[in-house]
Amino acid sequence: MPGSLILVRHGQSLWNLENRFTGWVDIGITDHGQEEARSAGRKLQHLSFHQAYTSNLIRAHHTLELILETTNHTHLPIERHEALNERHYGELQGLNKEEVARQHGAEQVQRWRRSFDIRPPGGESLADTVARVQPFLETRLLPAARTQNILVVAHGNSIRAVCMIMERLSPEQIIQLEIGHCEPLAYHLDDQGRVQEKILLQ
């Protein structure tokens, strides 16, 4: 029986609320983020999952726990892996985005945030993130999702990396893709791992 790969970005974190670059800094989710996670769980209640994957960062793991609690999947096997971590923002991590824009200019900050292959100082580009995610997607996630429903709770840029690979998007297309907090995205696959349908679950 064909399976599905379900992708969910974590709920709002404290640094999302404060408009800071977060990256690999381990910041938890807010009360609003917790409610977003429960809302995502309600959207997923009709599905039965076989395995869950998340990053090494607490905001993704806490979101996953709340989703599993809401969907009554509390005993589901969970694998955490840094391949699913957010893009590393290097020297920008912890800094307020508006303050960085005043210091370096809005155009430079936009290049750091939204270009495909330009790295922020000491950090990763989106291209680097795609290169990090791809082996894990191809060796762990897709083989499982060919025949089972797999839940992945991760981050905006690691999910964009998955989307780029799954849909064969160009660098120009992927930089336009926005991933909202706790908006479940489902890829229904055939038994060869090819995308048959993409659905934003409501």
N, C-alpha and C positions, 0 to 999 in steps of 0.2 A: 504493500500500500504506500503511495507517495506520501512524503512528509512535508513539513514546513519549517522555515527558519523565521523565528519571530524576534525582531529587534526592538529594544526599548532603551531610550536615553534616560539616565537617572533623573530623579526629581530635583527641583531647585535646591542648589547648595547655598550656604551662607555667602560665599564669594560671588556666586551668580547674583545674589541679591545686592551685594555691595559693588557690583560691576568691576570685579578684579579678575585678572588672568589667573586661572587656577592650575591647569596642567596636571602635574603629578603630585601636587601638594594635597595631603589627605584631609580634606575639609568635608564635614558632614552636611546632611540635608536639613533644611528648615522645616518648621511645622507645615508650611504650605507644600514643600517638597514631599513630605510624608503623605499628605492628602492626595497629591498628584499620583504617587505610587499606588495608593489604594484605588484611585479612580482607574488607573491602568489595569489593575487586577480585576476590577469589575468588568472591563472590556474583554478580558481574557478568560472569564469564568466558563465559557462554553467549550474551551479547549482542554485536552488532556496532554500534559507534557511528560517527556521521558527523561530529559536531562536539561540542566541549566548551566550557563556559563556567565562569568562576570570578570571584571578586572580585579586588580589588586587594591583598588581604592574604595574607601569606606562609603562614599556617596553612592556608588553603583551597588555595592553589596547590600547596604541598608535598603535601597530601593527594591532590590530583588527579594529580600526577606519579606518585605511588606506585600509585594505582589504574590508571593507564594502563600503567605498567610491568608490573603484575601481569596485566593483560588483553591484553598485547601490542598496545596501541594507541599506542605511543610517538610515532608520526608524525601523530597526530590533530590537526587544526587547533584551537587554543585561543584564545578571546577573553576577556580580563580586563576587568571593568567595575565601577566603584564602585557602580553601582546594586545589585549583589549583595552589597555590604559588609554587615557586621553592623550592627545598630542602634547608633547613636552614643550612648554613655552620658555624654557631657559631663564634668562635674566629678567624676563617680564613677569614671572610668576609672583603673585602677591601684590602686584602694582595695579592701581586703579586705571582703567582704560582711558578715561577722560584726561587724567593727569599725564599719562604717557603721550596722548595725542597733543597736549599742549607743549610738551617737551620736545617731541620728535616730529610733530606735524601729523595731521589727520591722514594725509595720503600715505605716509610711511607706515603708520599703524595699520591702515587698510591693507597694504601690501603684505605686512607680516601676518595679518589675520586671514586674508582671503586669497592670496596668490597660491598657486599649486606647489611651486618649487623654491620659494624664497623662505629661508629660515630666519626666525627671530634670533637675536644674539644668544648663543649658547643653547639653542633649542632645535626642534624638529620642524621641517616643512610638512605640508600635507602629503607630499610625495614620500617622505620618510615614513610617515604613519602608514600609508598604504603598503609600503615595502615590509613593514613590521607585522601588519595584520594579515597579509596575504598567505604566508605559509601556515599560520594557525587556521585560517578559514579553510584552506584547501586540504589540510591533513586531519583536522579535528571536527570542524563544524559541518562542512558539507557532507562528508561520509555518513555522519549520523543523521543529518536532516534529509537524506534521500529517502529514508523509510520511516522516520519518526518526527514528532514535533519537538523542536529544540528552541529553548528560550535563551536569548542573550541580552543581558542588561549591561550597557556600557556607556559610552560618552559620545558627544556630538561628532567629534572628528574620527574616532575609531569606527562609528557606525557609518559615517560618510565613506570611509575607506571600504567597508564591506559593500555598500551600495555601488560604489564605483566599479568594483570587481564583478559583482553579480550582474550589473546591467551594462557592463562594458562602456561606461561613460568616459567621455574625453575630459582632459583637465579643464577645459572651458565649461563643460557641463557640470562637473562636480563642484566647482567653486560657487555655483548658483544654488546648490541644494541646501535647504535649511532643515535641520532636525529639531523638532520641538521636544520639550521635556515630557516624558511619559506618554508619548503618542505611539502606540504599538504599530509597527510596520511588519507585515507578513509577506514573505516570499514562499509561494507554493511551488514545490519542485517536482520534477519527474524522477524516475529511479536512476537517471544518469546525472542528477544534480542540476539540471537545466531549469531555469525559471519559466514556469508556466503562467504565473499570475502574481501581481504585486498589489497588495491591498493595505490601505491605512484603516486599521480597525477602529470602529466607533462604538 
